[in-house]
Amino acid sequence: MSIKATILRNSLGNIIVQLKGHLDYASSRPLKETLEDVLHSYSNVQVTLDMAGVSFVGSSGISHYVNTLKSLHAISEKTLKLTNVEEDFKRIFELYGLTETFVSIDSFELEEKTKDSKRNQSLDA
């Protein structure tokens, strides 16, 4: 299985990382590396992870994903935001004590996708 990260820039210049696919143990490390690269490349803007397309998180991938979110939050100069988080994931975040660490937002406005503002990365596991 794999997870795909599509990186978009909104009208304010902030970054939205749209996640799509299955997050399990094998795909968690490549995802972490990609997200760390995004945060380092765009350290002066808001970064939002859109979890609408995450259809499955394997039990072995949950702790890795939570640790990834914690480490990303630690290196980000701005608050890392999550959006479109399903109720099951919200409960997991509550169990790990992450509900106060991340701001969950309902929607955001994307600018038209251009060659320069969109980058796709498929993370194959």
Phi, psi and omega in degrees: 000161179214166175233143182248136177245117176255124185256122183235157175245131180273181185295341178269358181090002179279163185255134173242125177254109179271120180261137180216129175123205184255132177252114178226186184303315184293327182269352184291323180291311177300324178297315179301315180298317179296314181293324175297319177299318179299313182295323178289322181288328184237050186291342183261008179232164177290135176243127180240131175263117179266111185264013183301327184268003179279110186263345183201136171235114179292153183301326179284340180272344184298308183294325177294319179294317178298315178296324176298313180299319179296316181290324176295319178298324181291328182266349183277133177287332179250165179292130175279126183253150174243144177222159179054047180272122180292158183303320179299318179291323178300319178296320178297315179298323176297317180298325179272001179072033183259358186294332178271343181284323185244145177264127178260128180243159185272321184206168177206160183255124179263141173281170178301139181287126177237169180301323182278337186258005181229133178221129179254141173222123176261126182256098182273134179250000000 
